[in-house]
Amino acid sequence: MAMPLSAVGDKWKARVGQSKQYYTDGTKNAAAKYDQGVSNAEPAWEQGVNSAITNKSYQKGVSGKGSVYAAKASTIGSDRWAQGVNGADQKYVQNFTPYYQAETTTDFGPKGAKGSEANLQRARNAAQMLHAMKLSK
């Protein structure tokens, strides 16, 4: 006889809770296998993305899901977000440093009066520089 449907979620949750060490062991040395898998999967990824665009899968998947998003993001997400930030601060600073250095050492042109064309040009110059840096990575 099959397990009652009402017990499936409870069993899954209990089993996952006991599997932390298996998860850790399985991910510690996964870098090479991950990198190879990513390289091999690119054609399938491109095909999948193009298919999703053609089928408008994104819109179908997210339409009408705002309440689910809000509920999960404001409960589960807030805890995970804080935990992720606490573990990523050094990497954030490392990745941000080139942009910060470029912004603080580049002359974007003369400042003008509030709302002036000169100020708009300074903003364009900064945006173009930062975008070029991003694309060069």
Backbone as ProteinMPNN parsed JSONL, in Angstrom:
{"seq_chain_A": "MAMPLSAVGDKWKARVGQSKQYYTDGTKNAAAKYDQGVSNAEPAWEQGVNSAITNKSYQKGVSGKGSVYAAKASTIGSDRWAQGVNGADQKYVQNFTPYYQAETTTDFGPKGAKGSEANLQRARNAAQMLHAMKLSK", "coords_chain_A": {"N_chain_A": [[0.839, -1.177, 0.0], [0.523, 2.231, -0.751], [2.165, 5.075, 0.689], [0.3, 7.346, 2.646], [-0.758, 10.361, 1.165], [-0.765, 12.603, 2.79], [1.351, 12.14, 4.499], [3.663, 12.309, 3.049], [5.037, 14.827, 2.729], [5.83, 15.287, 5.395], [7.583, 13.154, 5.837], [9.566, 13.681, 3.945], [10.544, 16.183, 4.875], [11.558, 15.439, 7.405], [13.571, 13.642, 6.669], [15.315, 15.214, 5.123], [16.195, 16.961, 7.081], [17.908, 15.338, 8.505], [20.016, 14.974, 6.838], [22.155, 16.725, 6.542], [24.983, 16.351, 6.782], [25.519, 14.56, 4.703], [24.925, 16.19, 2.542], [26.878, 18.206, 2.867], [29.26, 16.669, 2.596], [28.951, 15.799, -0.027], [29.156, 18.129, -1.508], [31.594, 19.35, -0.988], [33.874, 18.637, -2.564], [33.126, 19.128, -5.177], [33.748, 20.897, -7.215], [35.306, 20.545, -9.685], [33.778, 18.66, -11.097], [31.42, 20.104, -11.29], [32.242, 22.351, -12.841], [32.93, 21.065, -15.261], [30.465, 19.966, -15.938], [28.961, 22.304, -16.33], [30.249, 23.402, -18.574], [29.735, 21.393, -20.479], [26.995, 21.558, -20.62], [26.195, 23.878, -21.893], [25.153, 24.075, -24.659], [22.649, 22.789, -24.339], [21.519, 24.432, -22.417], [21.29, 26.866, -23.848], [19.441, 26.048, -25.798], [17.272, 25.431, -24.151], [16.713, 27.936, -22.988], [16.052, 29.445, -25.246], [13.812, 28.014, -26.08], [12.137, 28.444, -23.898], [11.748, 31.19, -24.158], [10.426, 31.295, -26.63], [8.096, 29.878, -25.977], [7.051, 31.512, -24.084], [7.452, 30.906, -21.408], [8.438, 31.981, -19.012], [6.702, 34.117, -18.325], [4.319, 32.665, -18.063], [5.007, 31.115, -15.893], [5.343, 32.889, -13.761], [3.166, 34.612, -13.595], [0.485, 35.735, -11.646], [1.558, 34.855, -9.28], [2.345, 36.516, -7.293], [1.44, 36.752, -4.606], [2.34, 34.383, -3.466], [5.101, 34.68, -3.787], [5.524, 36.995, -2.153], [4.754, 36.036, 0.377], [6.59, 33.917, 0.864], [9.059, 35.245, 0.541], [8.972, 37.155, 2.583], [9.001, 35.651, 4.866], [10.532, 33.0, 4.967], [12.575, 33.854, 3.245], [13.737, 36.168, 4.413], [15.296, 35.263, 6.564], [17.136, 33.605, 5.237], [18.353, 35.459, 3.556], [19.743, 37.187, 5.31], [21.559, 35.36, 6.414], [22.988, 34.626, 4.128], [24.159, 37.085, 3.39], [25.795, 37.517, 5.609], [27.705, 35.588, 5.166], [28.97, 36.421, 2.885], [30.234, 38.867, 2.817], [33.003, 39.582, 2.51], [33.579, 38.717, -0.085], [31.817, 40.337, -1.483], [32.926, 42.907, -1.051], [35.393, 42.507, -2.291], [34.579, 42.082, -4.987], [33.347, 44.528, -5.498], [35.331, 46.444, -5.253], [36.974, 47.155, -7.647], [35.138, 48.722, -9.115], [34.512, 50.744, -7.307], [37.039, 51.924, -6.999], [37.449, 52.834, -9.618], [35.329, 54.67, -9.917], [36.005, 56.562, -7.985], [38.384, 57.624, -8.843], [38.216, 58.56, -11.411], [37.803, 61.187, -13.718], [34.873, 62.517, -14.547], [34.107, 64.683, -15.942], [33.302, 68.225, -15.923], [31.446, 69.55, -13.153], [28.11, 70.742, -13.111], [25.354, 73.057, -12.799], [22.499, 72.138, -10.815], [20.558, 69.73, -12.435], [21.607, 70.322, -14.9], [22.9, 70.029, -18.292], [25.58, 69.368, -18.256], [25.838, 67.902, -15.86], [24.181, 65.748, -16.455], [25.685, 64.639, -18.51], [27.949, 63.872, -17.08], [26.832, 61.814, -15.553], [26.138, 60.038, -17.603], [28.693, 59.432, -18.577], [29.801, 58.109, -16.356], [28.031, 55.921, -16.139], [28.484, 54.636, -18.607], [31.189, 53.924, -18.359], [31.116, 52.175, -16.115], [29.406, 50.188, -17.107], [30.941, 49.217, -19.261], [33.076, 48.147, -17.806], [31.76, 46.074, -16.468], [30.989, 44.451, -18.625], [33.472, 43.649, -19.525], [34.358, 41.696, -17.856]], "CA_chain_A": [[0.0, 0.0, 0.0], [1.279, 3.472, -0.849], [2.136, 5.982, 1.829], [-0.733, 8.371, 2.497], [-0.246, 11.619, 0.64], [-0.577, 13.544, 3.899], [2.605, 11.833, 5.197], [4.805, 12.472, 2.151], [5.773, 16.036, 3.094], [6.455, 15.11, 6.705], [8.712, 12.237, 5.685], [10.614, 14.394, 3.208], [11.12, 17.189, 5.765], [12.328, 14.755, 8.437], [14.752, 13.046, 6.045], [16.232, 16.29, 4.753], [16.771, 17.464, 8.322], [18.947, 14.415, 8.958], [20.959, 14.769, 5.744], [23.087, 17.841, 6.39], [26.359, 15.885, 6.571], [25.59, 14.016, 3.342], [24.952, 17.35, 1.658], [28.199, 18.819, 3.005], [30.25, 15.778, 1.992], [28.741, 15.743, -1.47], [29.452, 19.398, -2.165], [32.952, 19.833, -0.684], [34.826, 18.396, -3.649], [32.327, 19.06, -6.4], [34.078, 21.994, -8.132], [35.721, 20.096, -11.021], [32.619, 18.041, -11.737], [30.5, 21.212, -11.57], [32.759, 23.114, -13.976], [32.804, 20.245, -16.468], [29.04, 19.891, -16.25], [28.539, 23.6, -16.865], [30.773, 23.499, -19.945], [29.025, 20.447, -21.344], [25.567, 21.851, -20.666], [25.877, 25.155, -22.533], [24.211, 23.964, -25.784], [21.316, 22.455, -23.835], [21.035, 25.644, -21.749], [20.858, 27.789, -24.894], [18.213, 25.514, -26.387], [16.211, 25.582, -23.16], [16.371, 29.352, -22.858], [15.343, 29.841, -26.468], [12.504, 27.37, -26.041], [11.342, 29.157, -22.893], [11.369, 32.476, -24.745], [9.423, 31.02, -27.659], [6.852, 29.431, -25.333], [6.683, 32.489, -23.065], [7.395, 30.128, -20.17], [8.672, 32.828, -17.843], [5.448, 34.806, -17.989], [3.36, 31.662, -17.583], [5.445, 30.622, -14.591], [5.3, 33.875, -12.68], [1.896, 35.341, -13.545], [-0.434, 35.369, -10.579], [2.276, 34.246, -8.16], [2.832, 37.574, -6.409], [1.157, 36.495, -3.188], [3.247, 33.303, -3.032], [6.417, 35.316, -3.663], [5.55, 37.876, -0.995], [4.682, 35.236, 1.597], [7.856, 33.191, 1.054], [10.163, 36.197, 0.682], [8.899, 37.866, 3.855], [9.172, 34.727, 5.994], [11.73, 32.177, 4.771], [13.615, 34.618, 2.566], [14.431, 37.133, 5.261], [16.328, 34.535, 7.312], [18.172, 33.156, 4.303], [19.047, 36.63, 3.051], [20.701, 37.621, 6.33], [22.599, 34.339, 6.506], [23.809, 34.741, 2.927], [24.953, 38.313, 3.476], [26.828, 37.311, 6.629], [28.761, 34.733, 4.622], [29.464, 36.9, 1.601], [30.681, 40.254, 2.889], [34.347, 39.755, 1.966], [33.481, 38.561, -1.54], [31.141, 41.543, -1.96], [33.91, 43.988, -1.076], [36.367, 42.145, -3.335], [33.977, 42.308, -6.303], [32.978, 45.934, -5.631], [36.523, 47.293, -5.199], [37.375, 47.793, -8.912], [34.15, 49.744, -9.479], [34.705, 51.85, -6.365], [38.284, 52.604, -7.355], [37.247, 53.544, -10.881], [34.444, 55.815, -9.691], [36.62, 57.583, -7.133], [39.606, 58.154, -9.447], [37.954, 58.982, -12.782], [37.207, 62.509, -13.924], [33.732, 62.341, -15.443], [33.797, 65.96, -16.562], [33.003, 69.291, -14.958], [30.121, 69.615, -12.525], [27.296, 71.885, -13.51], [24.237, 73.373, -11.92], [21.526, 71.066, -10.644], [19.729, 69.483, -13.609], [22.26, 70.819, -16.113], [23.383, 69.063, -19.277], [26.904, 68.919, -17.807], [25.64, 66.843, -14.863], [23.656, 64.571, -17.164], [26.804, 64.036, -19.231], [28.773, 63.18, -16.07], [26.137, 60.566, -15.219], [26.297, 59.153, -18.771], [30.089, 58.978, -18.602], [29.958, 57.122, -15.286], [27.272, 54.72, -16.492], [29.163, 53.959, -19.706], [32.408, 53.325, -17.825], [30.758, 51.029, -15.275], [28.874, 49.14, -17.971], [32.07, 48.631, -19.979], [33.799, 47.312, -16.849], [30.966, 44.868, -16.239], [31.049, 43.595, -19.822], [34.834, 43.157, -19.745], [34.662, 40.597, -16.92]], "C_chain_A": [[0.884, 1.24, 0.0], [1.146, 4.289, 0.434], [1.025, 7.0, 1.62], [-0.104, 9.696, 2.049], [0.035, 12.626, 1.751], [0.757, 13.324, 4.621], [3.839, 12.1, 4.34], [5.647, 13.69, 2.539], [6.485, 15.903, 4.426], [7.683, 14.21, 6.611], [9.868, 12.947, 4.997], [11.321, 15.396, 4.121], [12.003, 16.539, 6.833], [13.628, 14.196, 7.855], [15.784, 14.112, 5.671], [16.914, 16.835, 5.998], [17.906, 16.608, 8.847], [20.097, 14.292, 7.959], [22.015, 15.854, 5.591], [24.503, 17.362, 6.096], [26.524, 15.275, 5.184], [25.68, 15.147, 2.32], [26.34, 17.986, 1.676], [29.26, 17.973, 2.33], [30.143, 15.761, 0.468], [29.11, 17.008, -2.206], [30.88, 19.879, -1.967], [33.893, 19.729, -1.882], [34.14, 18.334, -5.009], [32.743, 20.066, -7.467], [34.417, 21.514, -9.541], [34.543, 19.481, -11.779], [31.6, 19.108, -12.128], [30.957, 21.97, -12.815], [32.625, 22.342, -15.285], [31.343, 20.145, -16.899], [28.507, 21.18, -16.851], [29.002, 23.741, -18.314], [29.997, 22.599, -20.9], [27.559, 20.82, -21.549], [25.215, 23.106, -21.454], [24.94, 25.02, -23.726], [22.775, 23.65, -25.329], [20.7, 23.662, -23.126], [20.516, 26.632, -22.78], [19.538, 27.333, -25.517], [17.04, 25.696, -25.426], [15.764, 27.024, -22.993], [15.588, 29.811, -24.075], [13.945, 29.242, -26.518], [11.585, 28.089, -25.046], [10.879, 30.513, -23.423], [10.25, 32.273, -25.76], [8.068, 30.683, -27.044], [6.316, 30.419, -24.299], [6.536, 31.825, -21.686], [7.597, 30.974, -18.927], [7.37, 33.48, -17.391], [4.416, 33.828, -17.445], [3.718, 31.196, -16.175], [5.288, 31.602, -13.452], [3.978, 34.625, -12.563], [1.005, 34.822, -12.428], [0.235, 34.785, -9.351], [2.785, 35.28, -7.161], [2.589, 37.296, -4.941], [2.046, 35.386, -2.64], [4.645, 33.873, -2.818], [6.501, 36.144, -2.383], [5.553, 37.082, 0.308], [6.013, 34.532, 1.874], [9.011, 34.16, 1.303], [10.157, 36.864, 2.047], [9.04, 36.946, 5.061], [10.491, 33.963, 5.844], [12.874, 33.014, 4.214], [14.393, 35.552, 3.455], [15.527, 36.461, 6.088], [17.469, 34.116, 6.398], [18.983, 34.323, 3.773], [20.121, 37.07, 4.044], [21.856, 36.636, 6.444], [23.537, 34.426, 5.303], [24.699, 35.967, 2.954], [26.083, 38.135, 4.485], [27.977, 36.463, 6.101], [29.411, 35.264, 3.364], [30.062, 38.295, 1.644], [32.063, 40.471, 2.284], [34.339, 39.647, 0.436], [32.809, 39.782, -2.153], [32.144, 42.685, -2.092], [34.954, 43.73, -2.168], [35.818, 42.452, -4.729], [33.642, 43.784, -6.547], [34.194, 46.848, -5.778], [36.919, 47.899, -6.54], [36.413, 48.904, -9.345], [34.307, 50.976, -8.597], [35.946, 52.646, -6.739], [38.121, 53.408, -8.637], [36.386, 54.784, -10.687], [35.128, 56.934, -8.909], [37.883, 58.183, -7.742], [39.405, 58.663, -10.869], [37.334, 60.37, -12.8], [36.098, 62.347, -14.959], [33.339, 63.633, -16.151], [33.419, 66.975, -15.51], [31.581, 69.202, -14.419], [29.404, 70.865, -13.007], [26.232, 72.159, -12.471], [23.275, 72.197, -11.859], [20.65, 70.95, -11.891], [20.364, 69.892, -14.928], [22.669, 69.676, -17.044], [24.753, 68.522, -18.861], [26.774, 67.785, -16.79], [25.073, 65.577, -15.504], [24.774, 63.874, -17.914], [27.735, 63.308, -18.267], [28.149, 61.824, -15.714], [26.265, 59.562, -16.368], [27.71, 58.577, -18.813], [30.322, 57.898, -17.547], [29.251, 55.821, -15.65], [27.965, 53.946, -17.603], [30.439, 53.272, -19.225], [32.091, 52.073, -17.018], [30.211, 49.875, -16.104], [29.993, 48.443, -18.751], [32.897, 47.729, -19.06], [33.079, 45.99, -16.611], [31.086, 43.909, -17.418], [32.44, 43.004, -20.047], [35.199, 41.994, -18.826], [34.535, 39.261, -17.583]], "O_chain_A": [[1.898, 1.274, 0.697], [0.151, 4.201, 1.155], [0.835, 7.47, 0.499], [0.965, 10.079, 2.524], [0.975, 13.413, 1.653], [1.245, 14.235, 5.29], [4.955, 12.113, 4.861], [6.866, 13.573, 2.662], [7.621, 16.356, 4.572], [8.706, 14.482, 7.239], [11.018, 12.826, 5.42], [12.55, 15.457, 4.144], [13.085, 17.045, 7.129], [14.675, 14.275, 8.498], [16.982, 13.927, 5.882], [18.106, 17.14, 5.961], [18.777, 17.104, 9.561], [21.058, 13.569, 8.22], [22.709, 15.883, 4.575], [25.164, 17.928, 5.226], [27.566, 15.455, 4.553], [26.43, 15.057, 1.348], [26.911, 18.27, 0.623], [30.076, 18.494, 1.571], [31.155, 15.712, -0.23], [29.354, 16.971, -3.412], [31.338, 20.743, -2.715], [34.634, 20.67, -2.165], [34.543, 17.566, -5.883], [32.14, 20.087, -8.54], [33.86, 22.035, -10.508], [34.346, 19.756, -12.962], [30.985, 19.016, -13.19], [30.168, 22.206, -13.73], [32.246, 22.915, -16.307], [31.03, 20.23, -18.086], [27.694, 21.151, -17.774], [28.228, 24.154, -19.178], [29.649, 23.013, -22.006], [26.954, 20.434, -22.549], [24.033, 23.375, -21.665], [23.986, 25.794, -23.814], [21.812, 24.187, -25.876], [19.494, 23.888, -23.224], [19.426, 27.181, -22.617], [18.634, 28.139, -25.735], [15.944, 26.072, -25.841], [14.57, 27.3, -22.872], [14.571, 30.492, -23.943], [13.0, 29.899, -26.955], [10.406, 28.31, -25.322], [9.75, 30.932, -23.167], [9.252, 32.993, -25.75], [7.028, 31.136, -27.52], [5.259, 30.196, -23.708], [5.628, 32.14, -20.916], [6.985, 30.709, -17.892], [6.992, 33.399, -16.222], [3.719, 34.131, -16.476], [2.836, 30.916, -15.363], [5.117, 31.199, -12.302], [3.703, 35.218, -11.52], [0.802, 33.616, -12.288], [-0.447, 34.269, -8.466], [3.574, 34.948, -6.276], [3.453, 37.577, -4.11], [2.46, 35.436, -1.482], [5.294, 33.594, -1.81], [7.453, 36.004, -1.615], [6.28, 37.424, 1.241], [6.503, 34.554, 3.003], [9.846, 33.923, 2.177], [11.22, 37.117, 2.615], [9.187, 37.433, 6.183], [11.462, 34.268, 6.536], [14.014, 32.893, 4.663], [15.599, 35.715, 3.27], [16.589, 37.052, 6.287], [18.638, 34.26, 6.753], [20.188, 34.188, 3.559], [21.269, 37.298, 3.664], [23.011, 37.046, 6.56], [24.753, 34.311, 5.456], [25.87, 35.894, 2.58], [27.21, 38.562, 4.233], [29.111, 36.613, 6.555], [30.314, 34.628, 2.822], [30.37, 38.856, 0.593], [32.27, 41.472, 1.597], [35.022, 40.411, -0.246], [33.195, 40.216, -3.238], [32.203, 43.35, -3.126], [35.344, 44.652, -2.884], [36.525, 43.023, -5.56], [33.655, 44.235, -7.692], [34.087, 47.921, -6.372], [37.188, 49.1, -6.576], [36.847, 49.92, -9.886], [34.242, 52.108, -9.076], [35.918, 53.876, -6.792], [38.603, 54.537, -8.731], [36.691, 55.841, -11.242], [34.863, 58.113, -9.143], [38.408, 59.161, -7.21], [40.356, 59.155, -11.476], [36.454, 60.684, -11.998], [36.374, 62.067, -16.126], [32.346, 63.667, -16.878], [33.237, 66.633, -14.341], [30.647, 68.832, -15.13], [30.018, 71.898, -13.272], [26.221, 71.558, -11.396], [23.251, 71.358, -12.76], [20.074, 71.936, -12.351], [19.717, 69.815, -15.973], [22.768, 68.52, -16.633], [25.052, 67.349, -19.088], [27.523, 66.81, -16.854], [25.449, 64.465, -15.132], [24.816, 62.644, -17.954], [28.255, 62.242, -18.597], [28.85, 60.82, -15.59], [26.476, 58.372, -16.133], [27.898, 57.385, -19.053], [30.969, 56.887, -17.821], [29.815, 54.739, -15.486], [28.028, 52.718, -17.547], [30.733, 52.153, -19.645], [32.717, 51.03, -17.209], [30.517, 48.714, -15.833], [29.99, 47.219, -18.885], [33.363, 46.67, -19.482], [33.699, 44.928, -16.56], [31.262, 42.705, -17.234], [32.571, 41.965, -20.693], [36.247, 41.373, -19.005], [34.754, 38.232, -16.945]]}, "name": "protein", "num_of_chains": 1, "seq": "MAMPLSAVGDKWKARVGQSKQYYTDGTKNAAAKYDQGVSNAEPAWEQGVNSAITNKSYQKGVSGKGSVYAAKASTIGSDRWAQGVNGADQKYVQNFTPYYQAETTTDFGPKGAKGSEANLQRARNAAQMLHAMKLSK"}
